[in-house]
């Protein structure tokens, strides 16, 4: 039996200058880590009777880095490789959102983060993660990381705004 159940993810990275002119745009596939698979599975079972499984620590935001190690389900590529100090951010106020994808195609959850001018400035930003410890201005381990992406390095100056939209689509069988 060949079924098409699964999760797919993609990230849209947009960098704007001080006048809101688009300086850089990238759309790349991201990897949902083993911790991410566990996160979504446990979230779906939490509170369901009669077992009432324990819930997980919910994801709270994103972090950026300058590492180039390819993403992997577990191990070194499943977490930030080189954390960019001060790049931890909570999700934007109205996120995450959840919406149906087409008629009977699946469902999508979208996370959104913004790095305002003066934050996370770097000439080599090249990785991002969704984590459950975004309040900590420090790197995150793989156990706290549900998804990771690497991308072509961008140069975020002190005047620029970086916006990352991160979508995970759940495809039913």
C-alpha positions as CSV (number, residue, x, y, z in Angstrom):
1,X,0.0,0.0,0.0
2,X,1.5,3.3,-1.0
3,X,0.0,6.2,0.9
4,X,1.0,9.8,0.8
5,X,0.8,10.7,4.5
6,X,3.5,12.9,5.7
7,X,4.6,16.4,6.7
8,X,6.2,18.9,4.4
9,X,7.7,22.2,5.3
10,X,8.9,25.3,3.6
11,X,10.3,28.6,4.7
12,X,10.0,32.0,3.1
13,X,12.8,34.4,4.0
14,X,12.4,38.1,3.2
15,X,14.8,40.8,3.9
16,X,13.7,44.5,3.7
17,X,15.7,47.7,3.8
18,X,14.7,50.7,5.9
19,X,12.2,51.8,3.2
20,X,10.6,48.4,3.1
21,X,12.1,47.6,-0.3
22,X,12.7,43.9,-0.7
23,X,16.4,43.2,-0.7
24,X,16.4,39.4,-0.6
25,X,13.8,36.6,-1.1
26,X,14.3,32.9,-0.6
27,X,11.9,30.0,-0.5
28,X,13.4,26.8,0.7
29,X,12.3,23.4,2.0
30,X,13.0,22.8,5.7
31,X,13.4,19.7,7.7
32,X,11.1,18.6,10.5
33,X,13.4,17.0,12.9
34,X,12.9,13.8,14.9
35,X,12.0,16.0,17.9
36,X,9.5,17.7,15.6
37,X,7.9,14.4,14.6
38,X,7.6,13.6,18.3
39,X,6.3,17.1,19.1
40,X,3.4,16.8,16.6
41,X,2.6,13.2,17.5
42,X,2.5,14.0,21.3
43,X,0.5,17.2,20.7
44,X,-2.1,15.2,18.7
45,X,-2.5,12.7,21.6
46,X,-2.4,15.1,24.5
47,X,-5.6,15.2,26.4
48,X,-7.3,12.5,24.4
49,X,-9.3,10.2,26.7
50,X,-9.0,7.7,28.1
51,X,-5.1,7.8,28.1
52,X,-4.8,11.6,28.4
53,X,-1.2,11.6,27.4
54,X,1.0,14.3,28.8
55,X,1.4,17.4,26.6
56,X,4.8,18.6,25.4
57,X,6.5,21.9,25.9
58,X,5.0,24.1,23.2
59,X,7.2,25.9,20.6
60,X,7.5,29.6,21.3
61,X,9.6,31.1,18.5
62,X,12.6,31.1,16.3
63,X,16.4,31.6,16.5
64,X,19.0,32.3,13.8
65,X,22.5,31.2,13.2
66,X,25.4,31.3,10.8
67,X,26.1,27.6,10.5
68,X,26.1,25.7,7.3
69,X,25.8,22.1,8.4
70,X,23.0,20.5,6.4
71,X,19.8,19.9,8.3
72,X,19.3,16.3,9.6
73,X,16.5,14.5,11.5
74,X,18.8,14.1,14.5
75,X,22.4,14.8,15.5
76,X,24.4,17.9,14.7
77,X,22.2,19.1,11.9
78,X,19.0,18.9,14.0
79,X,19.8,22.1,16.0
80,X,21.5,25.4,15.5
81,X,25.1,25.0,14.7
82,X,26.4,28.5,15.2
83,X,23.9,30.7,17.2
84,X,23.6,34.4,16.4
85,X,23.5,36.2,19.8
86,X,20.4,38.2,20.2
87,X,18.5,36.5,17.4
88,X,16.0,34.7,19.6
89,X,12.4,35.9,18.9
90,X,8.9,34.9,19.9
91,X,6.4,34.3,17.1
92,X,4.5,37.3,15.9
93,X,1.4,38.0,18.0
94,X,-1.3,36.4,15.7
95,X,0.8,33.2,14.9
96,X,0.8,30.3,14.5
97,X,-2.1,30.1,12.2
98,X,-3.9,26.9,11.0
99,X,-5.7,26.5,7.7
100,X,-7.0,23.9,5.3
101,X,-5.0,23.3,2.2
102,X,-7.4,22.8,-0.8
103,X,-10.4,20.5,-0.6
104,X,-9.2,17.3,1.0
105,X,-5.5,17.9,0.6
106,X,-4.4,18.5,4.2
107,X,-3.8,21.2,6.8
108,X,-1.1,23.8,7.2
109,X,0.3,25.5,10.3
110,X,2.3,28.7,9.7
111,X,4.7,30.3,12.1
112,X,6.0,33.9,11.6
113,X,8.9,35.7,13.1
114,X,10.3,39.3,12.6
115,X,13.7,40.6,13.4
116,X,13.5,44.4,13.5
117,X,16.2,46.9,12.6
118,X,19.1,46.7,15.0
119,X,18.6,43.0,15.9
120,X,20.4,39.9,14.6
121,X,22.7,41.9,12.3
122,X,25.1,39.7,10.5
123,X,26.7,39.4,7.1
124,X,26.3,35.6,7.1
125,X,22.9,34.5,8.5
126,X,22.3,31.1,7.0
127,X,20.2,28.9,9.4
128,X,17.0,29.2,11.4
129,X,15.1,26.9,13.8
130,X,11.7,26.7,15.5
131,X,12.2,26.0,19.2
132,X,10.5,25.7,22.5
133,X,13.0,27.9,24.3
134,X,13.0,31.2,22.3
135,X,13.1,33.3,25.5
136,X,16.7,32.1,26.1
137,X,19.4,34.1,24.3
138,X,21.5,31.0,23.7
139,X,21.7,28.2,21.3
140,X,19.1,25.4,21.4
141,X,19.7,21.7,21.5
142,X,18.1,19.2,19.1
143,X,15.6,18.2,21.8
144,X,14.2,21.7,21.8
145,X,14.2,22.1,18.0
146,X,11.2,20.9,15.9
147,X,12.4,22.2,12.6
148,X,15.6,23.5,11.0
149,X,16.5,25.1,7.7
150,X,19.7,26.4,6.1
151,X,19.7,28.9,3.3
152,X,22.0,31.1,1.1
153,X,23.7,33.5,3.5
154,X,22.1,36.9,3.8
155,X,23.5,40.2,5.0
156,X,21.2,41.8,7.5
157,X,22.4,45.3,8.3
158,X,21.4,47.4,11.3
159,X,18.7,49.1,9.1
160,X,17.1,45.9,7.7
161,X,14.1,44.0,8.8
162,X,14.1,40.2,8.4
163,X,10.8,38.2,8.2
164,X,10.5,34.5,8.2
165,X,7.3,32.6,7.4
166,X,7.6,28.9,8.2
167,X,4.9,26.4,7.1
168,X,4.3,22.8,8.0
169,X,1.8,21.0,5.9
170,X,0.1,17.8,7.1
171,X,-0.9,15.5,4.2
172,X,-3.4,12.8,5.0
173,X,-3.5,9.3,3.6
